[in-house]
């Protein structure tokens, strides 16, 4: 029964006989190739390799051999003692937090966080509030290129034919 070389008949196309080891792959391909037939079949909830007519699904579920494996697993899990289940699971708990966001909000924090600016620089009257760059770096005053009206027209008409001016 578990022999990977045994032949299994395809539930979609009855003249397809596939080796057991290739059967799941065949089902996927055969469903794609035969969507009308696949719509008429339902998949067993216990084994995705079981495709049965939709009208027969409830009867198949009652008789499915793979149902016994699932039921056996459920019974074995429920028979474990609660102490064993605790030992198997994680008992980690998060430590209590010392943060109190409501209190911080009411107190109105004096130092506002600004990305790229050190708090001491924020409080100094000399700092430039419009520039968050360090004093040794300055933003460029001009762009490294200029855009002419002719270039804008050529870009808007066809971006592949744009000619960029040399500087």
N, C-alpha and C positions, 0 to 999 in steps of 0.2 A: 504494500500500500504506500510506503514512503519511498519507493524506488524512483529516482529522478528521471530514469529513462523510460518509464511506462508511458503509454499513449493515452491521452485524454481527448474526448470529443468536445469540440467547441460548442457552447450553448447558442451561439449566434448563427453559425453556418455549420450545419450538421455534417457536411463532407470534409470539414477541417479536423485533422487529428494531429495533436501537438504533444511533444514530450512534456512531462510534468515540470521540468526545470524551466521551460520556456513559456509555460502557460500564462502566467501573469502578464508578460510582455505582449503575448498574442492577444489577450483580451483587450488591452488598451488599443492596439492597432486595429483589431477587428471592429471594436465599437466605433472608431473614427471612420472606418471604411463602410460600415453598415449602420448609419444613424437611425434609419427607419425601424430596423429590427431591434436596435438597442433601446429605443423608446418604449417598446412593448415589454421589456424585461426589467425586473427589479433585482436589486442586489441584497443578498442575505446580510443581516446585521452581524452575524457571527463569523462569516467568512466571505470576503469580497470576491472570491473565485466562484462563488455560487450565484449564478444568474438564473432566475426562474421567471416564468410569466407572472405579471403583476397580480393576476387573479389567484394564483397558487401560492403567493408569498406567505400568507398566514398559515397555510397547511405546511409549507416547508419549514417555517420557524418552529412549529410544534415538533417536527420530526428530525430537525437538523442534528447531525452527529457532533458538530462543533459546539453546539449549545451546551453539551455536557461539560466541556472544558471550561467554559465561562462560568457555569454554575458551580463547578468544583472549586474554582478560584475564589468566587464570592464566599462560599461556605468556609474555605480554609482561612480567609482573611477575617471573617466575623468570629471564628472560634479562637483567635488569638486573644490573650488577655489584654486588658487596657494598659497594664504595665509594660508589656512587650511592645505595644504600639508606641508608647511614650519613649522607650529606649531607642526605637528605630527612627523616630522623628527628631527634629531639631527642637531643643528647648531654649534656644537663645532668645533673650528679650532685650530690647533697646534700653540703654540706661536713661534715667530721667534727665530731661534737658533743663539747663539753668537759664535758657533764653525766655524772655517775656516780651513779646513783640508789642503787646498793648501798652505796657508801661513805657517802653522806649518811644512809642508813638506819642504818648501823652507828654513825656518829658521834652520832646522836640530836640533831637540830637543836634548838638552844635556843629559837628563836623559832618558835612554832606559828602558822600563819596562821588568823585568825578573821575572817570577813567583817564589814566595817564597823568593825573595831577597829584602831587604829594600834598597831604593835608596842611603842612606848614606853609606851603606856597599859596594855598587858598586863603589863609588868614592874613598874609602879608599885604600891605597896601600897594606894594610895587608891582605885584604880579599882573600880567595882562590876562584878563578874563576871557578874551576872544581867542587866545592862542593856547592850546593845551600842549604844544611842543616844548621840550626843554629849551633853555636859553641858548644853548650852543647850536640849535637847529632852527632855521627859519623857513617858512613856506616860500615857494617861488613867486616872484612878482609877475612874471609873464610865462606863458606856455612855450614849449620848445618849438612850436610851429604856428603858422598863421593860416587861416582858412580864407580863401578868396571866393568871390561870388561865382566865378566860373567853375570852381571845384564843387561848390554846393550844387549847382545845376547838373553837372555831370554825374555826381553821386546819386542825386534824386532820380535822374533818368535811367541810369544803369550802373549799379554798384560794381559790376565786373569790368567796366570800361573806365573807371576813375583813374586819373593821372594825378599823382601827388607832386606838388612843386618841390624842387630841390632848394635847400637853404644852406 
